Amino acid sequence: MPNTLAGLSISVAILIPGYVHFAIRRNLAPAKHLSRAMESMSLVVVAVVANMLTLAFLTPILQLPPIHGRAPDLAQLLRDPGGYILLNNTRLLYVLGWTTLFVLLASGLSVAFAYRVGPLSYLSRPLAPALGQYTDWHHVFETNVPGGSDHTHLICELVDGGYAAGDLAWYSAESQATPDRDLVLAPPLQVWRPDRPDSEVLQEGRLVLSARDIRRIYVSYVSDQR
């Protein structure tokens, strides 16, 4: 029983970095829902990679004279987790402290993966490409924006034959490409109605368009620098 409880606690601690990455990516960007098996596998893969990289980072540090011999014996911990951890209260607190440090470092690495910080983006994309497929709106409005762009300008061709143009202010984070998704355009706004020869220019307010009313979208990435 002690070994079972200790092993379960270790398993939970090992998976925490994967859950941290999963939660952040879900909040950062909409992704299509996957099966529970695929989501669980993605979580485990990220957790394993984050833990292995953290262990590789800590191993040479633990060999330094001031620290050497003061870290838990991983071989003994894996061989007899219950007996090793529950040897006494001091050992329990000792292992708990090191485990907390390890989980914090691995979770910090998972956060860096999730935000794709610096060179980690090259590893994060093939490792966990968003835990699903993004909608085309997210690809165009978020992930494929050229560097140096200050805002995104849209020209929307409408199903009634009209057009609407303006800066992208907001778009629906709906994970599925449904016709109920909305996007919001901000000034300067221009609206061409099929029954009017000239466009209407609006310098204030917002224009809300539903995906069901849009035939196609022309996207431009604009820089304010001259």
C-alpha positions, 0 to 999 in steps of 0.5 A: 500500500505505501508503495502504491500511494508513493508511486501514484504521487510520483506519477501525478507529479510527473504529469503536472508539466504536461497539464500546465502546457495543455491548460495554457495552450487551450487558453491561448488559442482555439483548437478543434476537440480531439479524442480523450485518448489523443489529448491524454497522449499529447499531455503525456508526451509534453510531460515526458519531454519537459521532465527529461530536459529538466533532469538533463539540466539538473544532473550536472548541477547535482554533481557540484560539490556543495550539492552532490550527495544531497539529492534523492537517490532516484534509483532507490526511489523508483525501486522502493518508493514507499520505503524510501519516502516514508523512512521517516518524517525528515526523508518525507520532507526532503523528497517533497522539497526536491520534488517540488523544485523539480516540478516547478522547473519542469512546469516552467519549461512547459510554460515556455513551450506553450508560449513558444519562447525563443528557440523552444518554438522550434521544438514546441511546434512538432512536439505539440502543435496546439493539441489539435488543428486551428481554424483558418481564422486563427492561422491567418489572424494569429499564427501566420502574421508577419513580423513587424505588423501592427494591425490586420486589415480586412476586406470582407466580400459579403454574400449579398454582393456588398463589401466591408473593410476595416481593421480586425478588432476581435474574432470568435475563438470558436474551435469549430469553423461554424457559420455562427462565428463572428468577427468585429471590424474597427475604424476606419470602416468602409461599407459598400452596399450593392444598391449604392454606388459609393462606399459609406465611411465610418470613423467611429463604432464597430461593425460585427459580421457573422461568418454566414454573411461572409463569402471571402476575406482579403487580409492585409498586414499593416505596419504603422512605421513609415 
